[in-house]
Amino acid sequence: MVRVFLCLLGFLLITPAMALSQATATVDRNPARVNESLVLTVEVNDSVDANALDTSPLLKDFIVQRTSVSSQTSMVNFKTTRTTRFQTVLIPKRAGSLIVPPLTVEGLSTSPITLTVLAKNEQANQGPKEIFITSDISSKELYVQQQITLTVKLHFSAELRRGSMSEPSLINANINQIGQDKESQDIINGQRYRIIERTYGITPQQSGEFILQSPVFSGEIMVPSARRSNFLSYNDTKPVSIIGDEINITVKPIPDNYQGDWLPSEILTLHQEWQPDVNTFTVGEPITRTLTLTAAGLSEEQLPALTMAVPEGIKVYPDQAELHTGINSERLVSQQVRGFALVAGQAGEFELPEVTIPWWNTVTNSYQVATIPAQKITVLPNPELENQNLANAANSSNTGSGNGEQVVVTVTKASNLQWLFLALWLLTSFAWLTTALLARRHKAGDSAEKKNTGKIKPVGKINDAYLALLAACKKNQGQQILSLLVPWINSLKLQAQAVGTLDEALALVNNNQLNNAVVELQQSYFGKGEQNWQSNSLITAVQQINKKPKASKKAASFSLNP
């Protein structure tokens, strides 16, 4: 028996394999549906090269997706059988009666297949669909550079093994996905579906008539297998592809009579907020004005930069603009928010110019302008700053009267406190003049003295470095505060030579409250962990230091008894 078995085995090994003699083609569904995939299987009875199947004849009526190749060898009753199977995913391009043409594999051709393809709205006796795509566009008629949204939903009832979805395509258009995919469930025609939703922003860059190609999904779903045993059942995978409907859109050009930056939008608004919300301000105290521009159908990159003009006597310090984009009622909405710190350098009545943004209303097809009207504000004197300036004027005037010259004092606003300062100044000038006359008698041999004419600071004149620092403190801008401290301390003229570092500046001021506030700021920005730093203590220290009179190097050093 052993000899007989060996002889038969040797005969099988030396017998050449059966030559290729048969090629068959089948489809997994008939009728099929337009834009939905079917699987074409071509099987030959021998081992052939993976590239032996020519699928080019299918391109006329079908979108040809990927082709997978598998081979199998079996032996039954000492008879060896070899099979090669090609599986190609096809998507019909149109409804009607289509022919799957004969396909060639190494000289053998398959028989043609007549395929019935139903339109999207036709019913087929195949039960609920396993997978399909729906698309919803915000507008089919738009202007060039106007942004629309395309929402694509992939519905599937079978279990997905894997899959990917391409982006939509449109000639001469910018296309970007907005946000992340959303997942939900729904029951349609009695069948439960899982739904994956994806939203795209589409901005055409050229006018004309175009076709928007919907995304294509390609993947594999799980299907029951014919291979079963008494204890186990198996699942196989089946390749699937699905494509959404094409969408015709019309892109209109920029109107000939439009002037300015092109901003096509369904709605565009511009508004302001004040912090604090008042119309009366104080000299030297910063206040924040926030402008907000909101537009539908525009990307955040298309929004113009918000700016504001101010009259002379008011300084403005703009923040970095904040940009936001989101979806509201299936429409893209973009927003720009920008704050401006305003600091008045003198008292009086001021008018802030109007803020205008021209745009094109795509709903009414008309030119419009979003406007914040001109606004009048009142700036009141700051008593603390006036007292400081009077004290500085007194010191400066004392210096100028050292050679017996007449000094003129200008007072712009009368008050009991100012009269008190004036009386003290007169007493101080008289005492200083008496001392100077006595000292001149001991210097009779001197031929001339150097003239030093002091200048009185006008009331209301504010230090720019001080205003910028206060504005940064008001908005808790730590990095900007650290960069402004040295220029402000140098502006105090505490010594002839300016300092160059923050440590030198703090040592020159020698104020514990300021030192502690700066240390807290540095720890907040450069220490470990996040800290909610507030500028209150730093503002107090800066204001107290800034209102101390600057000592003149040539002023007499003496004090008055109460």
PyMOL commands that set and color helices and strands:
alter all, ss='L'
color gray80, all
select helices_A, chain A and resi 2-14+56-60+300-302+383-403+416-441+464-474+478-491+502-509+512-526+536-546
alter helices_A, ss='H'
color red, helices_A
select strands_A, chain A and resi 23-27+32-33+38-44+62-76+79-92+96-100+104-105+108-109+113-118+131-137+141-143+148-156+160-165+173-188+191-204+208-212+216-228+233-243+247-252+264-265+268-275+280-282+287-296+314-318+322-328+331-344+348-352+355-361+366-372+375-380
alter strands_A, ss='S'
color yellow, strands_A
deselect
rebuild
show_as cartoon
